[in-house]
């Protein structure tokens, strides 16, 4: 994909993130590889998603150098860069501060999101870890997030939010949406005694199928 197409994907991703209610105001950020040119495109910092044009997006290389763009890149540019560097299968990264995912990741009793439903495994890869807290924009946060993401398509961020990744922008958005809905289900199930585990054998085979479907490479 070239830079022009990657920019259009990022803008479409921003609109979808707002339409799906996965973010409010300027929270969250999105990136997409322009693999034909060895760079990626990322949203700028502190701009209303509904006002963004292709010229507002920032083009960055994998050393973290800004290649073009008149705006400052998102504060989480290092996190997007490290995820893309560590996961060759990932083309798009969607970071949200969606309600239930953030509530879950900020809860005392939540240590991880269990693989309680088929879509948690098939779309996200299995149980979802919560990356340790580090200040927004820090390299520590980028490293903690990459570690907690592993080979999955989603990760939660302690006292902060969530991330969905995928081989297309649509896949990354779907991952962010399924993660949000799964956290919502986790809260509802508390009223009914908590989440039930799936049979271990089923989980193991579904995880393997998910890795193949998502084309995970590291
Ligand atoms: Zn954030």
Boltz pocket constraint, residues with backbone or C-beta under 6 A from the ligand:
constraints:
  - pocket:
      binder: B
      contacts: [[A, 27], [A, 28], [A, 76], [A, 95], [A, 96], [A, 97], [A, 136], [A, 160], [A, 161]]
      max_distance: 6.0
